[in-house]
Amino acid sequence: MVRIEGDAITKHDWTQWLARQDDAGLTRRLKVADSPQGPRMRIDGRERRVFCSNDYLGLANDPRLAEAMHRGVERYGVGAGAAHLINGHFTPHQRLEEELAAWLATDAARLFSTGYMANLGVVGALMGRGDTVLADRLNHASLVDAVQLSGARLSRYRHGDMEDLERRLSTARGERMILTDGVFSMDGDLAPLNDLVVLADRYDAWLVVDEAHAFGVLGDEGRGSFAAAGIVPGARVLRVGTLGKAFGTAGAFVAGAAEPMAVLLQRARTYLFTTAQPPAVAEASRAALSIVREEGWRRGRLRELVGMFRDGVEAMPGLDLMPSSTPIQPLVVGDSARAVAMAERLGELGLMVPAIRPPTVPQGSARLRVTFSATHTDGDLEALIVALAELV
């Protein structure tokens, strides 16, 4: 990277930067899986019990999804070949959008290739220079980037602090948008949706909720945070969902009222200017949606696992179990180097639990991020609790 400083052109010293990252315990390294996604995987040549996946319902390796994708490949081939608005919008895409909209009782749904692109698309389509986005400080990076790329002013309120949010709303300029995760990916807690809806109505603001970790997991038929809170979203509420987590496939969608969804079709750059996802993936997602709706035992199993885990570890010294009722169960240890050492020791014991460090989480809050799948067994859970007890 070349930087211009006054009249001098200097090179950024990446060697020193990488060394500092390593000294601080912040270096990230790839691991290679050689088995299907699931609670037990072969990673870097070793069998491991996995407690880091977002495959919450255990659908990523479900044979029904594989069969649906195979049928899709046989009929539609492998690639979409073009953007949705050229000739890349296939019958499976259209049917999946209609089925998602019907599931959420909303006017329409629009497919995107990734959750990151969905967030960039919806904020960029609705907001611009002179507008203000009020965003929770613990929002996912894609939501932060979405605001910055839109050109709108970013105003970040304290996590879950409605007084701070209202103070900022009262002085916000231009079009207003409240932007939040439904379930916060690093803490596992829920956004205060009832309060957010009241404030959005009071200040005539858009409310955009990223339901990546909620759809499929929370609420009746897995309909997400709003269903869990007993709220029917209004016309100025948009929900973003990913298909690569609880649904076990890939891609994402935005669901909402007819007018903003029509705006996305005309203005969402990450929809307009990229090749559509393979139609066979949409067929697999349609199969996943049916399972999500019909097999409520998977959500029941998640609740059971979370309860047993919390009972087993909340009294362990040196581990700060955060107040989460979701499959995301963070154990704060503070120091990044200690978190990495603990994750490495768990790896030696055949368990995969990642160490999450700054800048993903605030300084001093490095943690082990435990996540559960409905297909984890009681034996998997017992192995995790025994291993954690050895570390403290």
KAVEN-V467440 format. One record per backbone hydrogen bond with DSSP energy under -1.0 kcal/mol. NH is the residue of the N-H (numbers start at 1). CO is the residue of the C=O. E is the energy in kcal/mol with one decimal. If there is no record, write none. Layout:
BEGIN
NH&CO&E  NH&CO&E
END
This chain:
BEGIN
3&10&-2.7  5&8&-2.7  8&5&-2.0  10&3&-2.3  12&1&-2.4  14&12&-1.5  17&13&-1.8  18&14&-2.9  19&15&-1.9  20&16&-2.4  21&17&-2.4  22&18&-2.1  23&19&-2.6  24&20&-2.0  25&22&-1.5  26&21&-3.0  34&42&-3.1  41&48&-2.2  43&46&-2.8  44&32&-3.4  46&43&-1.6  48&41&-3.1  49&350&-2.9  50&39&-3.0  51&352&-2.6  56&54&-2.3  58&55&-1.4  62&59&-1.9  66&62&-1.7  67&63&-2.5  68&64&-1.8  69&65&-2.5  70&66&-2.5  71&67&-2.3  72&68&-2.0  73&69&-2.5  74&70&-2.3  75&71&-1.8  76&72&-3.4  77&73&-2.0  86&83&-1.7  88&83&-2.1  94&90&-2.2  95&91&-2.8  96&92&-2.4  97&93&-2.4  98&94&-2.2  99&95&-2.6  100&96&-2.6  101&97&-2.2  102&98&-2.2  103&99&-2.3  104&100&-2.0  106&101&-2.4  108&256&-1.9  110&254&-2.7  112&252&-2.8  118&114&-1.9  119&115&-2.3  120&116&-2.3  121&117&-2.5  122&118&-2.5  123&119&-1.9  124&120&-2.0  125&121&-1.8  126&122&-1.4  127&123&-2.3  131&128&-2.2  132&175&-2.9  133&153&-3.1  134&177&-3.4  135&155&-2.4  136&179&-1.6  137&157&-1.9  139&136&-1.9  143&140&-1.2  144&140&-1.4  145&141&-2.8  146&142&-1.9  147&143&-1.6  148&144&-2.0  149&145&-2.5  150&146&-1.3  151&147&-1.0  153&131&-2.9  155&133&-2.8  157&135&-1.6  161&158&-2.6  165&161&-2.0  166&162&-2.6  167&163&-2.2  168&164&-1.9  169&165&-2.7  170&166&-2.3  177&132&-1.6  178&206&-3.4  179&134&-2.9  180&208&-2.2  182&210&-3.0  184&189&-2.5  188&184&-3.2  191&182&-2.4  193&191&-2.1  196&192&-2.1  197&193&-2.8  198&194&-1.7  199&195&-2.3  200&196&-2.6  201&197&-2.3  202&198&-2.4  203&199&-2.1  205&200&-2.7  206&176&-2.5  207&236&-2.6  208&178&-2.8  209&238&-2.5  210&180&-2.6  211&240&-3.4  214&211&-1.8  215&211&-2.6  216&222&-3.8  217&214&-2.0  218&214&-2.6  222&219&-2.3  223&220&-1.6  224&218&-2.9  228&224&-2.2  229&225&-1.9  231&226&-2.8  237&234&-1.4  238&207&-2.4  239&255&-2.3  240&209&-2.7  241&253&-2.8  243&251&-3.1  248&245&-1.3  249&243&-2.8  252&112&-2.3  253&241&-2.7  254&110&-2.1  255&239&-2.6  256&108&-2.1  261&257&-1.8  262&258&-2.1  263&259&-2.1  264&260&-2.1  265&261&-1.6  266&262&-1.1  267&263&-2.6  268&264&-2.2  269&267&-1.0  271&268&-1.8  272&268&-2.5  273&269&-2.3  276&82&-2.4  281&278&-1.1  282&278&-1.3  283&279&-1.8  284&280&-1.9  285&281&-2.3  286&282&-2.0  287&283&-1.8  288&284&-2.2  289&285&-2.5  290&286&-1.6  291&287&-1.7  292&288&-3.0  293&289&-2.1  294&290&-2.1  295&291&-2.8  296&294&-1.1  298&295&-1.6  300&296&-1.9  301&297&-2.5  302&298&-1.8  303&299&-2.1  304&300&-2.0  305&301&-2.6  306&302&-2.6  307&303&-2.2  308&304&-2.3  309&305&-2.6  310&306&-2.5  311&307&-2.1  312&308&-1.6  313&309&-1.6  314&310&-2.0  316&313&-2.1  319&316&-1.1  320&332&-2.0  322&330&-2.1  324&322&-2.0  329&370&-3.5  331&368&-3.0  332&320&-2.5  333&366&-2.5  334&366&-2.2  335&333&-1.3  339&335&-2.2  340&336&-2.4  341&337&-2.4  342&338&-2.4  343&339&-2.2  344&340&-2.5  345&341&-2.1  346&342&-2.4  347&343&-2.0  348&344&-1.9  349&345&-1.3  350&347&-1.6  351&346&-2.8  352&49&-2.9  356&367&-3.2  360&357&-1.5  365&362&-1.8  366&334&-1.8  367&356&-2.2  368&331&-2.5  369&354&-2.0  370&329&-1.6  371&51&-1.4  372&327&-1.0  374&56&-2.5  376&373&-2.0  381&377&-2.0  382&378&-2.5  383&379&-2.2  384&380&-1.8  385&381&-2.4  386&382&-2.5  387&383&-2.0  388&384&-2.5  389&385&-2.1  390&386&-1.3
END
